[in-house]
Amino acid sequence: MVTLNGAPRSGKTSIAQAMQRKSPELWINIGMDTYINMTPEKNSSWNWFASRW
């Protein structure tokens, strides 16, 4: 797993796409919103964090 962290429009998606093109292995790019939405609520530490803001 590789995590790309940065401000909006800082090139995270471009880097992930370049990694997908260059690697002979399968790389899957999952955005944070997608990850949060596919994680069951009972198992998500994100829900605990987000509820405090």
Residue, then its C-alpha position, 0 to 999 in steps of 0.5 A: m500500500v502506498t499513501l499519497n498525501g497532499a493538498p488538493r490539486s497537488g498532483k496525487t492522482s497524476i503520480a498514482q496514474a504514472m505508477q500504474r503506467k510504469s509498473p508491470e504489476l497491478w496498482i489500484n488507485i482508490g481515492m479517500d472518498t471511495y475508501i471511506n464509502m466502502t468501509p463498513e461504519k462499524n469498522s471505520s476509525w474515520n467515522w470516529f475522527a470525522s465525528r469530532w470535527 
